[in-house]
Amino acid sequence: MFKWADTLQLKENILQIRQQYTSFQTPEIFIYALPDGLWSLSYILFIEAFWYGEKKSWIFALIIPAIGILSEIFQFSGLIQGTFDIWDAIFYIAPFIIFYGAKICYSRKKSNEKN
């Protein structure tokens, strides 16, 4: 596979780079909490596309983030099994806040441009 690198005398450089980056550890927040946030974001975007133009779409978009946060609260209080993680709660609600915050800012800017 590395015959071409050997021919160009790059094999040693490539092996050094590979060795340097194999020691990299992915932060646990990306492994455990980020997928929850991405699922939350994908649901929010789906609801927004499905209910496009409806003023109450945010209520439906809040369902999954709310369920995620409630599950974290119930885990914290011991009502359901699991380990409470504040990062999970943050990653559940952050996409909602960011998306609808940006949407509100954009709509205000757009209405100000009309006036």
Secondary structure by P-SEA (a helix, b strand, c coil): caaaaaaacaaaaaaaaaaaaccccccccccccaaaaaaaaaaaaaaaaaaccccaaaaaaaaaaaaaaaaaaaaaacccbbbbbaaaaaaacaaaaaaaaaaaaaaaaaaaaac
